[in-house]
Amino acid sequence: MLSNYIITAWKVFLRRKFFTFINLFGISITLMVLVVTSTIADNYFYPAGPEKNVDNFRTINRLLVTNDEENLTSVGRLGYKFIKDNVFRLQTPELISINSGTRTRAIFHEGLKRELLIKKTDSNFWRILDFDFIQGRAYSIDEFEAGDKVAVINKRTQLALFADKSAIDQQINIENQVFTIIGVVENVPIVEATALADVWLPYTTNASTAYQQETTGDWVTLLYHSNPDIIKDVNTEFVNLLENDVQLDKSSGFSIAIAGAYSKLEQLSRELIADDKSHETHTGLVISLMIGLTVAFMLLPSINMINLNVSRMMERSSEIGVRRAFGATKLQLLMQFIVESILLTLVGGIIGILLSVFALYLIDVKGLIPHAHFSFNLRVLLIGLVLIFIFGLVSGVYPAYRMSRLHPIAALKGNN
């Protein structure tokens, strides 16, 4: 029976080429946009670069400090003193790392000047994030504590400065300091902002130590645990510390601190919705909004397809009347139309997936998202298959139900 449904559906598609083309176009373009978007989002939340162990760490990158009257407020990244006085008292993390925000700085080499992204870190930074080293190594804790002027660069910087030569033991001038390169790593995708830089330096090479007395400043903290289930609890401990035992410099006038140790999804949620004066992330609301937008995006073309399918099926009212007159049941007609819709959606879905592969290839080749590499994985493929199935049901069930209920005499007369 199923094979008869499929053969009939295929003949209908060939007979109604215009309707078939319009339906395939709507399905394939909609699915392509959804799959490409899902792939980029998947690459953001489940990175393939240095942040690939994203479930094992949380990031503190924003701090609000104020007083009891809330007439003195400062919002920004964390200050070094705040981190040492508060974050380092946490018991949950196995490792705590401090790194600066990424800044564009001038690098001089052999008379050439280049503007590159610089990040200053401690030695734990390299233990928490999983960089792929092409040459050399990261700086050790001894080198960090001694303030040795050593540097790690990415592949792009190596090619720009040294072409095909090895960068190891080469020297570069940054802010009037000469650094020796000891390691080269793969380029970091722009979506991995925590790890992103062209050059990484020990922050103990800073010319001044004034930053060590700042409550707010330019620092980001990573909290790591080898067990991802344990690190989930670190935000609860951190918020409890801030609410009950925060240590702030009294001379600054600040008495209240609000911050959180968040995952990538929680950080995104706070950037989109949350108030700096609250610890709430509203992650559930953001997920609901994402799902809602996806459903809405699918619903609009689905409604258009429903109208097209109803019009197409109405043209077949005489066929339906004849089949009903010869004993076809409502269920058989319903199944016929549903199979037609799902088969059409499946073909459109295959075209949409092929278009997605091509679109992702263009994004990759053109470098529209620098250093990011997109490819299908099982998660994205399953999303695509689910979307295809939903698309077929949404656009096919109602027209099929409506047509299957036509009275045989009314269908033969063309009345609907």
C-alpha positions as CSV (number, residue, x, y, z in Angstrom):
1,M,0.0,0.0,0.0
2,L,2.8,2.4,0.9
3,S,4.5,1.9,-2.4
4,N,1.2,2.7,-4.3
5,Y,1.0,6.0,-2.2
6,I,4.6,6.9,-3.2
7,I,4.1,6.1,-6.9
8,T,0.9,8.1,-7.0
9,A,2.5,11.0,-5.2
10,W,5.5,11.1,-7.6
11,K,3.1,11.2,-10.6
12,V,1.2,14.0,-9.0
13,F,4.4,16.0,-8.5
14,L,5.4,15.6,-12.1
15,R,1.9,16.6,-13.3
16,R,1.8,19.7,-11.1
17,K,5.3,21.0,-11.7
18,F,4.7,24.6,-10.7
19,F,3.2,23.7,-7.4
20,T,6.0,21.2,-6.8
21,F,8.7,23.9,-7.6
22,I,7.1,26.5,-5.3
23,N,6.8,24.0,-2.4
24,L,10.4,22.7,-2.9
25,F,11.7,26.2,-3.0
26,G,10.0,27.2,0.3
27,I,11.0,24.0,2.1
28,S,14.6,24.0,1.0
29,I,15.3,27.7,1.6
30,T,13.7,27.7,5.0
31,L,15.5,24.5,6.1
32,M,18.8,25.9,4.8
33,V,18.5,29.0,6.9
34,L,17.6,27.0,10.0
35,V,20.3,24.4,9.5
36,V,23.0,27.0,8.9
37,T,21.9,29.0,11.9
38,S,21.8,25.8,14.0
39,T,25.3,24.9,12.9
40,I,26.7,28.3,13.8
41,A,24.9,28.2,17.2
42,D,26.2,24.6,17.8
43,N,29.7,25.8,17.0
44,Y,29.3,28.7,19.5
45,F,27.9,26.6,22.4
46,Y,30.0,23.5,21.7
47,P,33.3,24.8,20.4
48,A,35.9,22.7,18.5
49,G,38.8,25.0,19.4
50,P,40.5,25.8,22.8
51,E,37.2,26.1,24.5
52,K,36.2,22.5,23.6
53,N,36.0,21.6,27.3
54,V,33.4,24.4,27.8
55,D,31.4,22.2,30.2
56,N,34.3,22.1,32.7
57,F,34.7,25.9,33.3
58,R,32.7,29.0,34.1
59,T,33.6,32.6,33.3
60,I,33.3,35.7,35.4
61,N,33.7,38.6,33.1
62,R,31.4,41.4,34.5
63,L,31.1,43.1,37.9
64,L,28.8,45.7,39.3
65,V,29.8,47.4,42.6
66,T,27.7,50.0,44.4
67,N,27.0,51.4,47.8
68,D,23.9,51.0,50.0
69,E,22.3,54.1,48.6
70,E,23.1,53.0,45.1
71,N,24.3,56.5,44.2
72,L,27.9,55.3,43.5
73,T,28.1,52.6,40.9
74,S,30.7,51.1,38.7
75,V,30.1,48.5,36.0
76,G,32.8,46.7,34.0
77,R,35.2,43.8,34.1
78,L,36.8,42.7,37.3
79,G,39.7,44.4,39.1
80,Y,42.7,42.3,40.1
81,K,42.3,43.2,43.8
82,F,38.6,42.1,43.7
83,I,39.6,38.7,42.2
84,K,42.3,38.1,44.7
85,D,40.2,39.1,47.7
86,N,37.1,37.2,46.7
87,V,37.3,34.8,43.7
88,F,40.3,33.1,45.1
89,R,38.4,32.2,48.3
90,L,36.1,29.8,46.3
91,Q,36.4,26.2,47.2
92,T,34.6,24.5,44.3
93,P,37.2,25.1,41.4
94,E,40.3,23.0,41.0
95,L,41.9,25.8,39.0
96,I,41.4,29.5,38.8
97,S,42.8,31.6,36.0
98,I,43.1,35.4,35.5
99,N,43.4,36.8,32.0
100,S,43.0,40.3,30.6
101,G,40.5,41.3,28.0
102,T,41.7,41.1,24.4
103,R,43.2,44.4,23.3
104,T,44.6,45.6,19.9
105,R,48.3,46.5,20.3
106,A,51.1,47.4,17.9
107,I,53.9,44.7,17.4
108,F,57.2,45.6,15.8
109,H,59.4,43.1,14.0
110,E,62.2,43.8,11.6
111,G,61.0,47.3,11.0
112,L,57.4,46.2,10.3
113,K,54.5,47.3,12.4
114,R,51.3,45.2,12.8
115,E,48.2,45.6,14.8
116,L,47.4,42.4,16.6
117,L,45.1,41.1,19.4
118,I,47.0,40.8,22.7
119,K,45.8,38.8,25.7
120,K,47.7,38.7,29.0
121,T,47.2,35.5,31.1
122,D,48.6,33.4,33.9
123,S,50.0,29.9,33.5
124,N,46.7,28.2,34.6
125,F,45.1,29.7,31.4
126,W,46.9,27.0,29.4
127,R,45.9,24.3,31.7
128,I,42.2,25.1,31.6
129,L,41.9,25.8,27.8
130,D,42.8,23.1,25.3
131,F,45.0,24.9,22.7
132,D,46.5,22.9,19.8
133,F,50.2,23.7,19.7
134,I,51.8,23.6,16.3
135,Q,55.3,24.4,17.6
136,G,56.8,24.9,21.1
137,R,54.8,25.1,24.3
138,A,53.0,27.4,26.7
139,Y,54.8,29.4,29.4
140,S,55.2,27.5,32.7
141,I,54.3,28.6,36.2
142,D,58.0,29.4,36.9
143,E,58.3,31.6,33.9
144,F,55.0,33.3,34.7
145,E,56.0,34.0,38.4
146,A,59.4,35.2,37.3
147,G,57.9,37.6,34.8
148,D,59.9,36.2,32.0
149,K,59.2,38.0,28.7
150,V,58.0,35.0,26.7
151,A,55.1,34.8,24.2
152,V,52.8,32.4,22.5
153,I,51.5,33.4,19.0
154,N,48.9,32.0,16.7
155,K,49.6,30.5,13.2
156,R,48.3,33.6,11.4
157,T,50.9,35.8,13.2
158,Q,53.7,33.3,12.5
159,L,52.9,33.4,8.8
160,A,52.6,37.2,8.8
161,L,55.9,37.8,10.6
162,F,58.1,34.9,9.7
163,A,56.6,33.3,6.6
164,D,57.8,29.7,6.4
165,K,60.5,30.1,9.0
166,S,60.1,28.7,12.5
167,A,58.9,31.3,15.1
168,I,60.4,29.6,18.1
169,D,63.1,31.7,19.8
170,Q,62.3,34.7,17.5
171,Q,61.8,38.1,19.2
172,I,59.0,40.6,18.8
173,N,58.7,44.1,20.3
174,I,55.4,44.9,22.1
175,E,54.9,48.2,24.0
176,N,58.7,48.7,24.2
177,Q,59.3,45.3,25.6
178,V,61.1,42.5,23.7
179,F,59.4,39.1,24.0
180,T,60.8,35.7,22.9
181,I,58.3,33.4,21.2
182,I,58.2,29.9,22.8
183,G,55.0,28.5,21.2
184,V,52.7,28.7,18.2
185,V,49.1,27.6,18.3
186,E,46.3,27.1,15.8
187,N,44.2,30.1,15.1
188,V,41.3,30.6,17.5
189,P,37.8,31.0,16.0
190,I,36.2,34.4,16.7
191,V,33.3,32.7,18.4
192,E,35.6,31.6,21.2
193,A,36.0,34.9,22.8
194,T,37.5,33.6,26.1
195,A,40.5,32.2,24.3
196,L,40.7,34.6,21.4
197,A,43.9,36.5,20.7
198,D,46.8,36.6,18.2
199,V,49.5,36.9,20.9
200,W,49.4,35.7,24.6
201,L,51.8,37.1,27.2
202,P,52.3,36.6,31.0
203,Y,50.5,39.5,32.8
204,T,53.5,39.5,35.2
205,T,55.4,41.3,32.5
206,N,53.2,44.4,32.9
207,A,55.4,47.5,33.3
208,S,53.3,48.7,36.3
209,T,51.7,47.0,39.2
210,A,49.0,49.7,39.8
211,Y,46.3,47.3,38.4
212,Q,46.8,45.1,41.5
213,Q,44.8,47.7,43.6
214,E,41.8,48.0,41.4
215,T,38.3,46.8,42.3
216,T,37.1,47.0,38.7
217,G,39.4,46.8,35.8
218,D,40.2,44.7,32.7
219,W,40.3,41.1,34.0
220,V,38.3,37.9,33.3
221,T,38.4,34.9,35.6
222,L,38.0,31.3,34.6
223,L,36.9,28.7,37.2
224,Y,37.7,25.1,36.3
225,H,36.9,21.6,37.6
226,S,37.6,18.3,35.9
227,N,34.1,17.1,36.8
228,P,31.5,19.2,34.9
229,D,28.8,18.3,37.4
230,I,30.7,19.9,40.2
231,I,31.6,23.2,38.4
232,K,27.8,23.7,37.9
233,D,27.6,24.6,41.6
234,V,30.3,27.2,41.6
235,N,27.9,30.1,40.8
236,T,25.9,29.3,43.8
237,E,29.0,29.4,46.0
238,F,30.2,32.6,44.4
239,V,26.8,34.4,44.7
240,N,26.6,33.4,48.3
241,L,30.0,34.7,49.0
242,L,29.2,38.1,47.4
243,E,25.9,38.4,49.3
244,N,27.3,37.4,52.7
245,D,31.0,37.9,52.9
246,V,32.3,40.1,50.1
247,Q,35.5,41.9,50.7
248,L,35.7,45.4,49.2
249,D,38.1,48.3,49.8
250,K,36.2,50.6,52.2
251,S,38.1,53.6,50.9
252,S,36.4,53.1,47.5
253,G,33.0,53.6,49.0
254,F,31.6,50.4,47.6
255,S,29.8,47.9,49.8
256,I,27.8,45.7,47.4
257,A,29.1,43.5,44.6
258,I,27.0,41.7,42.0
259,A,28.6,39.2,39.6
260,G,28.2,35.6,38.5
261,A,30.2,32.6,37.2
262,Y,28.4,31.7,34.0
263,S,28.4,29.2,31.2
264,K,28.3,30.4,27.6
265,L,24.6,30.1,27.4
266,E,24.1,32.0,30.7
267,Q,26.5,34.7,29.5
268,L,24.5,35.2,26.3
269,S,21.2,35.2,28.3
270,R,22.5,38.0,30.6
271,E,23.7,40.0,27.6
272,L,20.3,39.8,26.0
273,I,18.0,40.2,28.9
274,A,19.4,40.3,32.5
275,D,19.9,43.4,34.6
276,D,23.4,44.1,36.0
277,K,21.8,44.5,39.4
278,S,20.5,40.9,39.5
279,H,22.2,37.5,39.5
280,E,19.3,36.0,37.5
281,T,20.3,34.7,34.1
282,H,16.9,34.1,32.6
283,T,18.3,31.3,30.6
284,G,15.0,29.5,30.4
285,L,13.3,32.5,28.9
286,V,16.1,32.9,26.3
287,I,15.8,29.3,25.3
288,S,12.0,29.7,25.0
289,L,12.5,32.8,22.8
290,M,14.9,30.9,20.6
291,I,12.4,28.0,20.2
292,G,9.6,30.5,19.6
293,L,11.5,32.3,16.9
294,T,12.4,29.0,15.2
295,V,8.7,27.9,15.3
296,A,7.6,31.3,14.0
297,F,10.1,31.1,11.2
298,M,8.9,27.7,10.2
299,L,5.2,28.6,10.6
300,L,5.1,31.4,8.0
301,P,6.2,29.3,5.1
302,S,4.2,26.4,6.4
303,I,1.0,28.5,6.3
304,N,1.9,29.4,2.7
305,M,2.5,25.8,1.9
306,I,-0.9,24.8,3.5
307,N,-2.7,27.3,1.2
308,L,-0.8,25.9,-1.9
309,N,-1.5,22.3,-0.9
310,V,-5.2,23.1,-0.4
311,S,-5.4,24.8,-3.8
312,R,-3.5,21.9,-5.4
313,M,-5.8,19.3,-3.8
314,M,-9.0,21.2,-4.7
315,E,-8.0,20.7,-8.3
316,R,-8.1,17.0,-7.6
317,S,-11.6,17.0,-6.2
318,S,-12.9,14.9,-9.1
319,E,-10.2,12.4,-8.5
320,I,-11.1,12.2,-4.9
321,G,-14.8,11.8,-5.7
322,V,-14.1,8.9,-8.1
323,R,-11.9,7.2,-5.5
324,R,-14.5,7.7,-2.8
325,A,-17.2,6.3,-5.1
326,F,-15.1,3.2,-5.7
327,G,-14.7,2.5,-2.0
328,A,-11.7,4.4,-0.9
329,T,-12.0,5.2,2.8
330,K,-11.3,8.6,4.5
331,L,-8.2,7.0,6.2
332,Q,-6.8,5.9,2.8
333,L,-7.2,9.3,1.3
334,L,-5.8,10.9,4.4
335,M,-2.7,8.7,4.3
336,Q,-2.3,9.3,0.5
337,F,-2.2,13.1,1.0
338,I,0.0,12.9,4.1
339,V,2.5,10.6,2.2
340,E,2.5,13.1,-0.6
341,S,3.3,16.0,1.7
342,I,6.0,14.1,3.6
343,L,7.6,12.9,0.4
344,L,7.6,16.4,-1.0
345,T,9.0,17.8,2.2
346,L,11.7,15.0,2.3
347,V,12.9,15.9,-1.2
348,G,12.9,19.6,-0.3
349,G,14.7,18.7,2.9
350,I,17.4,16.9,1.0
351,I,17.8,19.9,-1.3
352,G,17.9,22.2,1.8
353,I,20.6,20.1,3.5
354,L,22.7,20.2,0.3
355,L,22.2,24.0,0.1
356,S,23.3,24.2,3.8
357,V,26.5,22.2,3.1
358,F,27.2,24.6,0.2
359,A,26.4,27.7,2.3
360,L,28.6,26.5,5.2
361,Y,31.4,25.8,2.7
362,L,31.2,29.4,1.4
363,I,31.2,30.8,5.0
364,D,34.3,28.6,5.7
365,V,36.2,29.4,2.5
366,K,35.4,33.1,2.5
367,G,36.3,33.4,6.1
368,L,33.1,35.3,7.0
369,I,33.5,34.0,10.6
370,P,37.3,34.1,11.0
371,H,39.1,30.8,11.8
372,A,35.8,29.0,12.4
373,H,35.2,25.7,10.6
374,F,31.7,24.5,10.1
375,S,30.6,21.0,9.2
376,F,27.6,18.8,9.9
377,N,27.7,16.7,13.0
378,L,25.2,14.3,14.4
379,R,23.4,16.9,16.5
380,V,22.8,19.3,13.6
381,L,21.8,16.4,11.3
382,L,19.2,15.2,13.8
383,I,17.9,18.8,14.1
384,G,17.5,18.9,10.3
385,L,15.6,15.6,10.2
386,V,13.3,16.7,12.9
387,L,12.6,20.0,11.1
388,I,11.9,18.1,7.9
389,F,9.4,15.8,9.7
390,I,7.7,18.8,11.4
391,F,7.5,20.7,8.2
392,G,5.8,17.8,6.4
393,L,3.2,17.3,9.1
394,V,2.4,20.9,9.6
395,S,2.0,21.6,5.9
396,G,0.3,18.4,5.0
397,V,-2.1,17.2,7.7
398,Y,-4.7,19.9,7.6
399,P,-5.1,19.9,3.8
400,A,-5.2,16.1,3.8
401,Y,-7.8,16.0,6.6
402,R,-9.9,18.6,4.8
403,M,-9.8,16.8,1.5
404,S,-10.4,13.3,2.9
405,R,-13.7,14.5,4.4
406,L,-15.2,15.7,1.1
407,H,-18.5,14.0,0.2
408,P,-18.1,11.8,-2.9
409,I,-21.0,13.6,-4.8
410,A,-19.7,17.1,-3.8
411,A,-16.2,16.1,-4.9
412,L,-17.4,14.8,-8.3
413,K,-19.3,18.1,-8.8
414,G,-16.2,20.1,-7.8
415,N,-18.0,21.6,-4.7
416,N,-15.7,22.1,-1.6
